């Protein structure tokens, strides 16, 4: 069952988000296995993220790469809200 995961960070700025993406790309994790959807939204000084993942295991594997990057940038992602996906409609 797919999972929808929402991150509400208190300090994710546009510049930090862009740097996270750059570092994920450098680590070969820009398009991780199992991630079905990603969006980042909100004010430039308080961005939020929503991801949809195939499984908890694939999300956890990505977290092993992501969390050290966030930590090195001083980003506190907060506690992720993990919910089972009920439905998804494309287009």
N, C-alpha and C positions, 0 to 999 in steps of 0.2 A: 504494500500500500504506500502510495506517495505521501510525502509530508510537506506541509507549508511551514516555513520557518521565518519568523519576523525578528529582526534585530532593531532595538530602539536604543541607540548609543547616545550618550549625553555630550559627546565631543567629536563626532565624526564630521569633519569639515570637507568641503569640496577638494581642497588641496591634499588632505590626508587620504581621502577616498581615491583620488587619482594616483597617488603614490602607492597605495595598496594594490591597485590594478597593475601598475608598472612592475611591482615586485612579484606579484603572482605570475605575470607573464614571464619574467626572468626565471622563475622557479619551475616553469612548465606547467603551471596550474591555472592558467587563465580560463580554460574550458574544461573543468574537472568532470571526470566520469560520474554520471549519476545525477548531475544537476540538470533539471529540465527547464528551469526558468529563473531569471534573476532580474530584479529591478531595484534601483536606488532612487529615492525621492525625498522631497522636503526642502526646507531652507538651506542655503549653502553653508551655514554654520552649524547645522544640526540634522544631517542626513540620516535617513532610515533605510533599511534594506529588507526586501522580501525575496526569499528563495523557495523554489519547489524542488525537492529531491526525491529520487526513486526510493531511497532507503536510508535509515538511520546510519547504517554501516558506511555508506558512501559519504554521507554528510560528515561523519566522524573522521574519516580518512582525510577529507579536505580540511577539516578543522586543525589537523596536525600540521598542516602547512600554513594555514591562515593565522592561527592564534599567535605564533611567534612574530609574524609580520605586524599584526595589530599592536602587540606588546612593544615592539621596537619603536613604533610611532606614537606610543602613549595613548592609543585608542582603547577605551573601555567599551566593548560591544554590549555590555549589559547581559542580562540573562535571556537567552533566546527563547521565544515563545514557539514551541513545537506542537503542531496540530496535525491530525490526520487530514489528508485531502479528501474532501467529499466529491468535488467535481471540478473540472477545468474545461473551459471552452476556448478554442483558438479561433480568431477571426470572427 
